Amino acid sequence: MPSILSPEFIQIASKQLVGLFVSVWIRRDLYRHVRAVDVSTVSCGIMGYFGNKGSVSVSLSLYETNFCFICSHLKSGDRSSDILRRNSDVDSILRRTRFNRTKRLAALNLPKTILGHDRIIWFGDLNYRITLPSKDLKSLVFKKDWTNLLEKDQLLNELGNGGVLEGWIEGPICFPPTYKFLPHSDVYVLMHHPHPQTAAQKRAPAWCDRILWYGKGLKQLQYTSNSNLQQSDHRPVSAIFVAEVEFTMTKSPLIQDGYLNSNQFPAIWRQII
């Protein structure tokens, strides 16, 4: 990772939970304004407590704005009951994620839960599938008719029905399904097997890998997948956001260091990151 990022960035948190890994980096010039970094994990695997499914969440404060980044792997499966299991994972992660706040930080009134943060981004293998018969699904995939395929996307339906994901937002999807591919190829497994026999061969294409956000002050500039990374049966997704950051004018380091007159401040504070 250090060889990928420029020297202008510094790592402030990293954590692994079985197959989950999250790493948070920040511009070096902003590092001194970061505080209260904490990590929380939730296991949602076998019996609800094994780490093969679950989440890793990172909480931090930049100036006076609280950020939370959630990396998760939800339950898999194409059955209708599996949607409920994934929703249950979401509910469990939101309820069970807790950030430790020391007495030294008590006066800062920092959030202890995910939804207590100002800016929240949730990403990973959320595992939601397409609710369509295999024949119809294969026809749409063959025609690359992503618009009609997305109409049957389980996650988009959950985002709009007022359930456990109420209030969460996803940007427009303008890329093909990210799962399930033959390794080292751009061929979907289901399309490779005209008459699938095993469960693995029957895995239907879906947008399993997603990025959501919650709260005001976030604007998504880009949302895409990378078709060139073919080592896995998934295709990774990425997004670029602009985030508003708040701080008290008199405490602004730009003002204290003489770089900015307080009268200029309101016009540029939104452009910090």
RAPE-V622464 format. One record per run of one state. SS is the DSSP state (2 for helix, 1 for strand, 0 for the rest). FROM is the first residue (numbers start at 1). TO is the last residue. If there is no record, write none. Layout:
# RAPE-V622464
SS|FROM|TO + SS|FROM|TO
This chain:
# RAPE-V622464
0|1|8 + 1|9|17 + 0|18|19 + 1|20|27 + 2|28|33 + 1|34|43 + 0|44|45 + 2|46|48 + 0|49|53 + 1|54|62 + 0|63|64 + 1|65|73 + 0|74|79 + 2|80|96 + 0|97|102 + 2|103|108 + 0|109|113 + 2|114|116 + 0|117|118 + 1|119|125 + 0|126|129 + 1|130|130 + 0|131|133 + 2|134|142 + 0|143|145 + 2|146|150 + 0|151|152 + 1|153|153 + 2|154|160 + 0|161|168 + 1|169|169 + 0|170|178 + 1|179|179 + 0|180|180 + 1|181|181 + 0|182|187 + 1|188|188 + 2|189|192 + 0|193|205 + 1|206|206 + 0|207|208 + 1|209|214 + 0|215|217 + 1|218|225 + 0|226|233 + 1|234|234 + 0|235|236 + 1|237|243 + 0|244|248 + 2|249|251 + 0|252|252 + 2|253|256 + 0|257|264 + 2|265|271 + 0|272|273
